[in-house]
């Protein structure tokens, strides 16, 4: 029988908003949380659904996206282990503003919003952490919208690959392998363009020896060149 994750032993807890909780509140969190194994393609929550609580990622990855009026997906982030989803919706007391889909099998814990509010009542420092996190996310969101409006598609793709090589990169013999198997459609959704355009630009980057492409595997060969193309340097 598989052992249920324990909050006191969890590396994820030590790295997120609950890191300084006293033992009694960690016990409350451990008692009330619901830990589940999720398979790829499982939907954690849908855009527009009532907010029930937050999701804490112990392992696996989750794609967070919004759907436009024409049905097209716009990926907002790829959430990693130690990440928390749903905070902004819980504290705005409304429906989920986006959809979250598991893209890599993993273990994710659900915590009801009533439990979160009880913890905040008994440990105000956690509320301060959440305020800082939400303010940072709002600032980053504003900056991303500005970049999206001002940058050419070629720059946006180069910037995306450069950022992914830093956040999801794994050193290999010839460069940095992006350890995230995104489809061309998903990459296009992250920069607001068509899949065909993303494919054409990837081919150009390959010809310029900025990247190596093998199926869904992308290896960045020239990090400085890619950053320069993305106007990061």
DABEL-V482126 format. One record per residue. PHI is phi in radians with two decimals (NA if undefined). PSI is psi in radians with two decimals (999 if undefined). Layout:
{{PHI | PSI} {PHI | PSI}}
//
This chain:
{{NA | 2.31} {-1.25 | 2.38} {-1.32 | 2.34} {-1.25 | 2.31} {-1.00 | 2.39} {-1.84 | 2.28} {-1.07 | -0.64} {-1.12 | -0.45} {-1.76 | 0.04} {-1.54 | 2.15} {-1.15 | -0.54} {-1.10 | -0.77} {-1.06 | -0.68} {-1.21 | -0.22} {-1.97 | 0.04} {-2.12 | -2.80} {-1.13 | -0.28} {-1.70 | 0.23} {-1.10 | -0.47} {-1.88 | 0.35} {-1.16 | 2.44} {-1.17 | 2.83} {-0.98 | -0.68} {-1.13 | -0.61} {-1.36 | -0.54} {-1.11 | -0.67} {-1.10 | -0.71} {-1.09 | -0.79} {-1.07 | -0.76} {-1.12 | -0.68} {-1.24 | -0.67} {-1.60 | -0.39} {-1.18 | 2.72} {-2.11 | 1.97} {-1.72 | 2.29} {-2.41 | 2.63} {-1.49 | 2.29} {-2.09 | 2.45} {-1.73 | 2.76} {-0.93 | 2.43} {1.53 | -0.12} {-1.24 | 2.40} {-1.65 | 2.09} {-1.28 | -0.80} {-2.74 | 2.69} {-1.82 | 2.55} {-1.00 | 2.25} {1.70 | -0.27} {-1.25 | 2.60} {-1.06 | 2.48} {-1.35 | 2.18} {-1.86 | -0.44} {2.99 | -2.79} {-2.07 | 2.85} {-2.11 | 2.22} {-1.92 | 2.09} {-1.53 | 1.97} {-1.47 | -0.74} {-2.66 | 2.84} {1.60 | -3.13} {-2.36 | 2.66} {-2.32 | 2.31} {-1.61 | 2.21} {-1.95 | 2.19} {-2.58 | 2.80} {-1.96 | 2.71} {-1.96 | 2.20} {-1.32 | 2.99} {-0.99 | -0.53} {-1.56 | 0.09} {1.58 | 0.01} {-1.39 | 2.42} {-1.48 | 2.52} {-2.23 | 1.86} {-1.28 | 2.23} {-1.63 | -0.64} {-2.89 | 2.81} {-1.93 | 1.88} {-1.44 | 2.36} {-1.82 | 2.97} {-0.95 | 2.52} {1.46 | -0.08} {-1.45 | 2.76} {-2.17 | 2.33} {-2.02 | 2.46} {1.76 | -0.02} {-1.00 | -0.86} {-1.10 | -0.61} {-1.25 | -0.65} {-1.08 | -0.74} {-1.53 | -0.17} {-1.66 | -0.06} {0.95 | 0.85} {-2.47 | -2.89} {-1.37 | 2.82} {-1.06 | 2.36} {-1.54 | -0.06} {-2.69 | 3.13} {-1.98 | 2.51} {-2.13 | 2.13} {-2.15 | 2.27} {-1.21 | 2.22} {-2.00 | -0.07} {-2.58 | 2.18} {-0.82 | 2.47} {-3.04 | -3.07} {-1.93 | 2.22} {-2.29 | 2.34} {-1.79 | 2.39} {-1.83 | 2.35} {-2.22 | 2.10} {-1.11 | 2.58} {-1.12 | -0.51} {-1.09 | -0.62} {-1.19 | -0.71} {-1.06 | -0.82} {-1.11 | -0.63} {-1.15 | -0.72} {-1.12 | -0.75} {-1.11 | -0.65} {-1.12 | -0.65} {-1.64 | -0.22} {-2.51 | 1.40} {-1.00 | -0.44} {-1.10 | -0.48} {-1.18 | -0.62} {-1.10 | -0.67} {-1.13 | -0.74} {-1.03 | -0.78} {-1.11 | -0.71} {-1.03 | -0.77} {-1.12 | -0.74} {-1.10 | -0.81} {-1.15 | -0.65} {-1.15 | -0.72} {-1.11 | -0.76} {-1.11 | -0.67} {-1.13 | -0.75} {-1.08 | -0.81} {-1.12 | -0.65} {-1.11 | -0.74} {-1.10 | -0.73} {-1.15 | -0.69} {-1.15 | -0.69} {-1.13 | -0.69} {-1.13 | -0.78} {-1.09 | -0.71} {-1.10 | -0.66} {-1.30 | -0.57} {-1.68 | -0.40} {-1.61 | 2.59} {-1.27 | 2.75} {-1.05 | -0.69} {-1.04 | -0.75} {-1.12 | -0.75} {-1.11 | -0.70} {-1.21 | -0.73} {-1.07 | -0.73} {-1.14 | -0.74} {-1.05 | -0.84} {-1.11 | -0.66} {-1.13 | -0.79} {-1.16 | -0.74} {-1.14 | -0.59} {-1.18 | -0.46} {-1.48 | -0.72} {-1.49 | -0.48} {-2.24 | 0.39} {-1.46 | 2.61} {-2.35 | 2.15} {-1.11 | 2.26} {-2.26 | 3.08} {-0.97 | -0.77} {-1.77 | 0.11} {2.82 | -2.43} {-2.18 | 2.02} {-1.42 | 2.22} {-1.35 | 1.90} {-1.44 | 1.06} {-2.76 | 1.91} {-1.54 | 1.39} {-1.55 | 2.48} {-1.32 | 2.88} {-1.09 | -0.61} {-1.11 | -0.75} {-1.16 | -0.69} {-1.12 | -0.72} {-1.10 | -0.68} {-1.14 | -0.48} {-1.34 | -0.33} {-2.08 | 0.12} {1.21 | 0.85} {-2.48 | -3.08} {-1.52 | 2.65} {-1.03 | -0.65} {-1.09 | -0.67} {-1.17 | -0.75} {-1.07 | -0.72} {-1.12 | -0.75} {-1.12 | -0.74} {-1.19 | -0.65} {-1.07 | -0.68} {-1.11 | -0.71} {-1.10 | -0.79} {-1.08 | -0.62} {-1.18 | -0.77} {-1.11 | -0.55} {-1.48 | 0.06} {1.06 | 0.55} {-1.47 | -0.62} {-2.42 | 2.86} {-2.09 | 2.32} {-2.13 | 2.17} {-2.34 | 1.70} {1.11 | -2.17} {-1.56 | -0.05} {-1.52 | 2.23} {-2.17 | 2.19} {-1.98 | 2.20} {-1.43 | 2.06} {-1.59 | -0.58} {-2.28 | 1.57} {-1.14 | -0.71} {-1.13 | -0.75} {-1.13 | -0.69} {-1.20 | -0.73} {-1.12 | -0.66} {-1.16 | -0.72} {-1.09 | -0.62} {-1.50 | 0.12} {1.05 | 0.58} {-1.53 | -0.64} {-1.45 | 999}}
//
